[in-house]
Amino acid sequence: FFEEVSYGKVTFSGDSEGWYVLPQYGSNYCTFTLNGGLWYGCNTSQMLTDALSVIPNCARIGTNDIVILLIHGMGTVGLSGGKYKYIAATNGFFVDVIAHEIGHDFNATQHAAGLDNCSTYPVGTNLFNLANTPCFLGRYTDGYDTMAAANSYHFNMFIKEKMGFLLPLKIQTVTNNGDYRLKRPETPTNLVQMIKLPLGNEMFYFLEYRTMTGFDGPGTPEVLGDEARLRQ
């Protein structure tokens, strides 16, 4: 996934260990259960401390850039705590969840929100002031972005720029009417893949041209629709 969406700039290497049994019951780490007894409201700091206490030669684990802990019994599908990622082994061990949590490590990228309830075109130029529109900001509601919820599509091009995947030569800022050529974001190119439309006050609309290619295509492992798999 990351090799494709970064245009070959990101690859991973590493290894795995486990399974190991944490020394305390779920009730000692978490505050309540849902969904058939899965635990929520968990103290991940204590989980990490106890996990490192039972993993042999745990000192080398901390030398990795990213450490993913799969936790049986935890219901929150994914949590990011710096380089340590806490993934629910039962209902969170999916490409989209893991890619989402790792995505936070690229230039401290946050979630891909969306403007909900926008039935017409009411937003205008001030994206921070929605008081006179029916729209409201939804934290995870960009349906075509892995930094939102429940899909393994490509990151949007604004996020790719922030992550360092999209070079300046592939970005065009447009201030005049005209015809412009925009290449799809799914495959490498040296041509323009994102158009910025300035709105003033350092605000922009960002245009991209999605096609059903690669992880944006029908073979992507997880697609939009599972509202239960929201991340934190």
C-alpha positions as CSV (number, residue, x, y, z in Angstrom):
1,F,0.0,0.0,0.0
2,F,2.6,2.6,1.0
3,E,4.9,1.8,-1.9
4,E,2.0,2.5,-4.3
5,V,0.6,5.6,-2.7
6,S,4.0,7.2,-2.1
7,Y,5.2,6.5,-5.7
8,G,8.0,4.2,-4.4
9,K,9.3,6.7,-1.8
10,V,8.2,4.5,1.2
11,T,9.0,0.8,1.8
12,F,9.1,-1.1,5.0
13,S,11.3,-3.8,6.5
14,G,11.0,-5.4,9.9
15,D,10.0,-8.5,11.8
16,S,7.3,-9.8,14.1
17,E,7.1,-11.5,17.5
18,G,4.5,-13.1,19.7
19,W,2.0,-14.0,20.8
20,Y,2.5,-13.1,24.5
21,V,0.1,-12.9,27.4
22,L,-0.3,-9.6,29.2
23,P,0.0,-10.1,33.0
24,Q,-3.3,-8.5,33.9
25,Y,-6.9,-9.0,33.0
26,G,-8.7,-6.7,30.5
27,S,-10.5,-5.0,33.3
28,N,-7.2,-3.8,34.7
29,Y,-6.4,-2.0,31.4
30,C,-9.8,-0.9,30.1
31,T,-12.9,0.7,31.5
32,F,-15.9,-0.8,29.7
33,T,-17.0,-3.5,27.2
34,L,-19.1,-3.4,24.0
35,N,-19.6,-5.5,20.9
36,G,-19.7,-9.0,22.5
37,G,-17.3,-8.2,25.3
38,L,-14.5,-6.3,23.6
39,W,-12.7,-3.8,25.8
40,Y,-12.8,0.0,25.3
41,G,-11.4,3.0,27.1
42,C,-8.0,1.2,27.5
43,N,-4.9,2.5,29.1
44,T,-2.4,1.9,26.3
45,S,0.5,3.2,28.3
46,Q,0.1,0.4,30.9
47,M,-0.5,-2.1,28.1
48,L,2.8,-1.0,26.5
49,T,4.7,-1.2,29.8
50,D,3.4,-4.7,30.5
51,A,3.9,-5.9,26.9
52,L,7.6,-4.9,27.1
53,S,7.9,-6.7,30.4
54,V,7.0,-10.0,28.8
55,I,8.7,-9.7,25.4
56,P,12.2,-11.2,25.5
57,N,14.9,-8.7,24.4
58,C,12.4,-5.9,24.3
59,A,15.1,-3.2,24.2
60,R,15.6,-3.8,20.4
61,I,11.8,-3.2,19.8
62,G,12.2,0.4,20.8
63,T,14.8,1.0,18.2
64,N,12.3,0.6,15.4
65,D,10.7,3.6,13.8
66,I,7.2,2.1,14.1
67,V,6.0,-0.6,16.5
68,I,2.5,-2.2,16.0
69,L,1.0,-4.1,18.9
70,L,-1.9,-6.4,18.0
71,I,-4.1,-6.8,21.1
72,H,-6.7,-9.5,21.5
73,G,-9.7,-8.4,23.4
74,M,-9.4,-4.6,22.7
75,G,-12.3,-3.3,20.8
76,T,-11.0,0.2,19.7
77,V,-9.8,-0.8,16.3
78,G,-6.7,1.4,16.2
79,L,-4.9,4.0,18.3
80,S,-1.6,5.9,17.6
81,G,0.7,6.8,20.5
82,G,3.8,8.1,18.7
83,K,5.7,5.3,17.1
84,Y,3.6,2.7,19.0
85,K,0.4,1.7,17.3
86,Y,-2.3,-0.3,19.2
87,I,-4.4,-2.4,16.8
88,A,-7.4,-4.6,17.8
89,A,-6.5,-8.1,16.7
90,T,-10.1,-9.1,16.4
91,N,-11.7,-6.2,14.5
92,G,-8.8,-3.9,13.5
93,F,-6.2,-6.0,11.8
94,F,-6.9,-4.6,8.3
95,V,-4.8,-2.7,5.7
96,D,-6.9,0.5,6.1
97,V,-6.6,0.6,9.9
98,I,-2.8,-0.1,10.0
99,A,-2.2,2.3,7.1
100,H,-4.2,5.0,8.9
101,E,-2.3,4.7,12.1
102,I,1.1,4.6,10.4
103,G,0.0,7.6,8.3
104,H,0.0,9.8,11.4
105,D,3.8,9.4,11.5
106,F,4.3,11.3,8.2
107,N,4.7,14.9,9.2
108,A,2.2,14.5,12.0
109,T,-0.7,14.1,9.6
110,Q,-4.1,14.3,11.2
111,H,-7.5,13.0,10.0
112,A,-9.2,13.6,6.6
113,A,-12.3,15.4,7.6
114,G,-15.2,16.3,5.4
115,L,-18.0,18.8,5.1
116,D,-21.3,17.0,5.9
117,N,-24.8,17.9,5.0
118,C,-23.7,20.1,2.1
119,S,-26.6,19.4,-0.2
120,T,-25.8,22.3,-2.6
121,Y,-22.7,24.4,-3.1
122,P,-22.8,26.8,-0.1
123,V,-19.4,26.8,1.3
124,G,-17.7,29.9,-0.2
125,T,-14.2,31.1,0.4
126,N,-14.1,31.0,4.3
127,L,-13.7,27.4,5.1
128,F,-13.5,28.2,8.8
129,N,-16.8,30.0,9.0
130,L,-19.7,27.7,8.2
131,A,-22.2,29.5,10.3
132,N,-24.4,30.6,7.4
133,T,-24.4,27.2,5.7
134,P,-26.0,23.9,6.4
135,C,-22.6,22.2,6.5
136,F,-20.7,20.9,9.5
137,L,-17.3,19.4,9.8
138,G,-17.0,15.6,10.3
139,R,-13.7,14.4,11.7
140,Y,-13.5,11.2,9.7
141,T,-15.8,11.9,6.8
142,D,-13.6,12.1,3.7
143,G,-14.9,9.0,2.0
144,Y,-11.9,8.7,-0.3
145,D,-9.1,8.9,2.1
146,T,-7.3,6.4,4.3
147,M,-6.8,9.1,7.0
148,A,-10.6,9.2,7.3
149,A,-12.5,6.0,8.2
150,A,-13.0,2.5,6.7
151,N,-11.2,2.4,3.4
152,S,-7.8,1.6,1.9
153,Y,-7.9,4.1,-1.0
154,H,-5.1,6.5,-1.8
155,F,-4.5,9.5,0.5
156,N,-5.9,12.6,-0.9
157,M,-3.4,14.8,-2.7
158,F,-3.3,17.5,0.0
159,I,-2.2,14.8,2.4
160,K,0.2,13.4,-0.1
161,E,1.8,16.9,-0.3
162,K,2.0,17.1,3.5
163,M,3.5,13.6,3.7
164,G,6.2,14.5,1.2
165,F,5.0,12.1,-1.5
166,L,3.8,14.8,-3.9
167,L,6.7,16.9,-5.3
168,P,6.2,20.7,-6.0
169,L,6.6,20.1,-9.8
170,K,3.4,18.0,-9.7
171,I,1.3,20.8,-8.1
172,Q,-0.1,23.7,-10.1
173,T,-1.6,26.8,-8.6
174,V,-4.4,28.3,-10.8
175,T,-5.5,31.9,-10.6
176,N,-6.9,32.4,-14.1
177,N,-9.6,30.8,-16.2
178,G,-8.3,28.3,-18.8
179,D,-7.8,24.7,-19.7
180,Y,-5.6,22.7,-17.5
181,R,-4.4,19.1,-17.7
182,L,-4.6,16.9,-14.5
183,K,-3.1,13.4,-14.3
184,R,-4.5,10.7,-12.1
185,P,-3.0,10.3,-8.6
186,E,-2.7,6.5,-8.6
187,T,0.4,6.1,-10.8
188,P,3.8,7.9,-10.9
189,T,4.3,10.8,-13.3
190,N,6.3,14.0,-13.6
191,L,3.2,15.9,-14.7
192,V,0.6,17.8,-12.6
193,Q,-1.4,15.6,-10.2
194,M,-3.0,18.4,-8.1
195,I,-4.4,21.8,-8.9
196,K,-4.7,24.4,-6.1
197,L,-7.4,27.1,-6.3
198,P,-6.5,30.0,-3.9
199,L,-9.4,31.3,-1.8
200,G,-7.4,33.9,0.1
201,N,-6.1,33.9,3.6
202,E,-3.9,30.8,2.8
203,M,-7.0,28.7,2.0
204,F,-7.3,26.6,-1.1
205,Y,-9.6,24.2,-2.9
206,F,-7.6,21.2,-4.1
207,L,-8.5,19.4,-7.3
208,E,-7.5,15.8,-8.1
209,Y,-8.6,13.3,-10.7
210,R,-9.4,9.8,-9.2
211,T,-9.6,6.7,-11.4
212,M,-10.3,3.1,-10.5
213,T,-6.6,2.1,-10.5
214,G,-4.5,0.2,-8.0
215,F,-5.7,0.8,-4.4
216,D,-8.4,3.2,-5.8
217,G,-9.7,0.4,-7.9
218,P,-12.1,-2.6,-7.2
219,G,-9.3,-4.7,-5.8
220,T,-8.6,-2.5,-2.8
221,P,-8.9,-4.6,0.4
222,E,-11.2,-2.4,2.4
223,V,-13.7,0.1,1.1
224,L,-15.9,2.8,2.6
225,G,-19.0,1.7,4.5
226,D,-18.0,0.2,7.8
227,E,-18.9,3.0,10.1
228,A,-18.0,0.9,13.2
229,R,-14.3,1.0,12.3
230,L,-13.6,4.5,13.4
231,R,-10.1,5.3,14.6
232,Q,-8.7,7.7,17.2
